[in-house]
């Protein structure tokens, strides 16, 4: 980016800046006329100077131009002679003309301000995109020295005021400056002395105020750095929250953040003291000029050297002078402040601080397979403390091949692996493939041809499928249907701001690269690879726990009811009917909560979930009409009394809290207080207490909790109330609950619940395992396993993949690398989460799948290196390569460029 903010602004927005400045200049004549009209109204109409010679009428809207004497002896050019009007007519006419110019000036200001805002937003969009693009081009090693939270804060927040200033950078001084000059010239025309007084006060303001504000700049810079460091520290604590919990460091972290907040408060206090002192002084100077106008201008008026109309016009004109002057001073302050921010942003992303940028040009003709002689010459790699780990290392390997990088406890193997994968450029020497220097290959080539799986896999929030196909989203391969007008507007704005014109809704996934024709075939390949790395059963379970989209999973949705009936028949024929109690609109389900029985559906909005249901007005209205509220509140009182007795003296985290999930350990004191407030009877309970008590029985399951609170009469009343609840919700137009349908699917419920359409019994031992086996058998019988696993691909991995286990994250990462079919795959600790036997299986799988591609794998020792073609060791700073004496035979595989390579294995 440009070192100078104004150069950056001018480079990317000079056309728009010049257009707006031209409109500003065009508005000045109208502004000048609006200043002169009050004088004409007072002198010509009110005091009657236009009718001084006894004329009953005077010209209105007379447009004429007087030639000066030095232009041909003078003269007058009349454009329009105007209308002859009386005194009242002239007054009204001039007043309406004044109103017209007020509207015109307002319209000019509106257009200029909107244009400035749009220009600022466009430049802010460009700047944020430029910074983000720059971040993408830094090497991972370079970005390790920068806190990601600080970088994100800079791009999101710290450039915001810069974007707000961009629209004002050139336009504001032109707009406000010309307005101030116009008003000052007008005052000078009326009276030179009053103009000089105004000019003198302005000179004092522009000399003193900016000097006093320099300290504000220094304090502002301190505040910005302190705020950035606070954000970085908070992010560190959140990333290491487990350590805080383990070592009970709450007090220290609270005190440390409190100290930082106190420092911020101190800086803010200094800023406020200085800021408002400067503001008070500026306001005093602004009010000093009217004092001189009233005193000196009034004296001139008394002496007759200044008429009343001129004095009124001068005072009116000066009212227009302080606002632009104040805004100009504020603009100068903002300019300095924003320049400091811009300097800090450019320093944060400076190339000399983070190292060289990766080449970002497109691959073009250079995107050729990475095969041939792989040569390293005079490789020197330094450790974190400056010691040379590899000194003058060299190697020559013919690709494709498999290479074991044997670490033997050292760091050399892992560091070289990162260099080979282009994850690090911190070395000297030369590494080339054929005649191409590895470090000079464009990102488009290395991102396509090289894959890297490290010890800490990085997954993005989204589904498992999104993460698996991440490497297939290099560029859009086709456009989906989009509104033409909206598309043209989006592309035009993208071109004006230097943003990409591609839409996120385009077709980005490269099916052909994996040998797939469509999304269904792609899913088959993904599922086959996941099964090979040991995640097949996990994806199946994710699918059962997932929710189906009838539009996306059409075939599964069509056969789901059939599978439900087949499963019910299986239970009946195998004597397993007691394992699952089905949902029946006419019966109470003893394995479900009272809330589930009342709703007979699945909540899809938060207001119908958990404790919120007890406070939902529509639900309360329904159970009130069913005359069940008091009974449920009494049941809640019984549960509260029982639970407080059971939990008395138990520590938080005791297993009973999990078994009886009505009340958490932190809620005990609240319910004890409710019981004390109960007094003599239920009538003394407050509304909020009744709501809290009502929430307890809604989570009650008789078969699980066994407190004996439900009898046949009560369950019958609940079933009767079920229809009333549905009627009330449907009448109110509520979309908060999706109701169960015995002959339909409930997309809000998990797939497993749609299959069972009931609840597994709590009374039968090992019921869940037996039901799971029966479900799996029916799914296989109806050939629905692949459809279920497709739903499993939609499982959300969470932030950084935290909803997956370490083994699952590592498996997804491996498949993601395999999916893009790289020429070179580098494995550096990616198998660490697995045990030795599983690691050996995965290593053999990689060797088999990549028989025509290159595999570099870091191994802790040479015990597993026998299956590799080349073994690379590191000794005394040198690189020693040995070919394996008798490499194990591998099955014949198609060429890597054949599109059916992986797809064939699925078949």
Phi, psi and omega in degrees: 000159179296145177289327182263130179297316182293327177292320177299315180296313184293323181299320188258356184217019185298325180297311180294321179299317182292323178297313182293321178297324178295320177294322177301313180295324179293336182278346187295317178303319179295322178295318180296318180297323179293334177283328184277336184297321177303322178297316180296320180298315182290310186285308188284315186267306186289310180278347172081025179297330179291342181246025188296324184274016179084009178290131179286341181230163178217152180289140176237134183067032174286120182249109179217158182232124179270125177280136176291159184298329183281000175251079176073028174086009177085183181142184182221144179237111183266122180270316180212129186283346176084191180245145175271119183228162176278188186293314179294320178298319178295319179299311181294320180298311179297324179296317179291327175296319177300316178298321179300315181291327175299315180294316180297314179297322176296320179295319177300313181298319180299311182296318181295316182293318178296317180296320176298317180297316179296318178299317179297318180293322178296317180289325176296318177299316179297315184295316179298318180294319178299316180294317179295319177298324179292321177299319180296336184268351176281148180289153177303323179297321180294319183285347176294337180276358183240133177286127183298325180295323179293317179297316178296321179297320180298311183293323184275313191253315190286337176273354180301309178296332176295317178296323177294332182275335187303317179295337181264351191305310181253327188287317184299311179297326177292312183295305182290321181297315180292325177295315180296317179296319179299314179296321181292320177297319179298318178297319179299320180298321181287315180201121185297318185294317177296323176296320178294322178298312179300319180296323180294315179296320178298318180298319178297316180300314184285349178266315188276313188300311179300325179295318180293337183273356180297323178295328177298325178296314180297316179293323178296321178295318177300316181297319180297315179295318181294321179295319179296317179294325176297315178299319178296320181292318178298319178297321178299317180295317180295320178294328181253029185299330180296320178295321178299317180293315184298320186256011175052050183261026181302312184301315181296313182294321178297317180293321182294316178293322177299322178295318179295320179295325177294320177298318177298318179298318181297316179297316179300319181298317177297320179298315181296317180300312182290318185298313185281337171294314179297321180295318179297316179297319180296320178295322179298315180294325179294326180275349180289324181296315176303327176301313179294322180297314180294318184286302185284317179297321177297321178297316178298321180294321178294325180280347178090004179275354180216122181279165184298320180299318178295319180297315177299317181295321179297314180296319178296320179294322181291333175298334178276351186274313183300317181303309178295326178295316179297317180293327176294318177296318176297322179298318179296319177296316179297322179301313181294319181295315181292325178298321176297315179298316180297319178298319180292322178296312181295326177292323180296324182258015184296140181293327179287348177266319184256356179097179184291155177273149174286149179292129186253003184292158181292160187294310180062221182287344182285349184278075177249156181306142180272080179228169180106203183286124178253107192238133172244133184231126175052051182283127176233123181233126180259146177281180182296339181256012177091354180283143181281118178273320174234128183230110179071029180289151179211152177202158175219121183225140176266123179262146005277150179195174175244132186233129174262117176267101188270116188276322184051041176086355180266172182265353187297317184297314181293321180293320178293324179299319179294324178292317180297328180272005181063027175275346181215142176242013184275075176201165174240161186110197183218135174234125183224153174244109191067238178257005183263129178285128183300321184286345182261358179291138179297157178300326180298326180283308183295324178293333180274320191261345183235136175236148183224131176237111183261185185287335182239087184297140180253117176246145180265151176303137184145193182274168175299320179300316180303319181286327181291322183267010183303322181284353179262006183253057181282320183202155179289136183253355179184157181255136174275168182295135182213144178304126187300316182295317179293323179295316179298319179295317180297315181293319180299317179293322179297318180294324181287338184248008179071020179267163179290145180274349180292146179261146179292342180272359177291172176277104184260332187285124182273090181296319185297330180299332179257001180082022179254149181265330182208185184294324180297315180292324176299317180297323179297319180293317179299316181294323179295317179294320177296322178294323180295325180271006173093018180251012182299310180296323180295316179297322177299315179294322175300322180295317178297327180275350183275174180248141185265147174253110184304331180283326182273319181253065188297310185295321179293318180296324181291329185257003185292318179294322176299316178296325178297314179292321178298321179294319178297319178295323178298316178300318182292315184289334182260011179067033182245019184297335182280356182284328183230128174264111187287159173283127179228124182303338184257002184230155176274135179264109185287348179267357181249164180287164177297322178298317179295324179290324179288317181283325186048051181184187183243125177295138178240002173229152186299332184290348177250008184254144172056223183292340181295335182298322182295339182255005182283126186297319182292317179295318180296322179297320181294314182285336173293317179293331176277359179056045181246351186299311182297320179297318180291324177295318177298321177297321177297323177297317178298317179296317180297317179296317181294315183294319179295328177289316182294317187275355184300123178085356180277141179284154175301143181093358178296149185298334179296329178296327179284323180293315176256090190272023178288314189235130174279162181300326181282351181260354184303313183297326179294316181287329174297321177294322178297317179296324178291324180284348184303324177069226185274337182196178184294331183297341181276357181286139176281163182300316181294329177292318178298322178296317179297317180291324179296330182291337183291307181292338179298336179260012185273134175237114185301317184292336182264314187270331170053052175261001177066037184266346183246136172237179183298323181295317182292318179295325177295320178294324179295319179295320177295320180291339182302315179294325179292320178299315180295319180298316181295316182294319180290324179294325179281356180072025182282135177250027185276348183225134172257116188279153178286146177224116182303335181248021179215178180254156176245102186292342179280344180267152177300157180301322179300317179294326177293327178287313182286322187046052180177192180235139178292138184290138176277342186276338185267127181293141177057028184292320184296318180295318181292322178294320180298320178295319180294319178298315181298320180295317180293320179299317179291321182297323181267008180055044181254001185299317180296322179295320178295319181292330175299320175297323178296331177294340179276000181299132182279130185274346180081178179297124180057023178074023185289346177277359175251154175285164178304320179294320180292320177298316180296322180293315178298320180295318178298314180295322177301320178292320182289327184299324183276002173051066183284158171285327181230124174245125180249122179250117183230084179082009183291340181264006183300324181293346184264157175287174188296319181295316180292323178298319179296320178296316180294321178298318179294323178298316180296319179297323180288316182291329185254038183292334179254011177234175184261136178235122173248121183229130176279124179242145181290334179204180185269012181294327181256008186275356186293336182275356181269150180289323183229140175245126182246121180244164183231119185215126177054041178078004181250161177250123182244121180248134178229138173277139179293137187300311183223084181300142181296138179294142180245150178295148180292131182233153177296166178296150183297337182275353179288125187292341183266016187300302182279326180299326180297327180292328178297318180295000000 
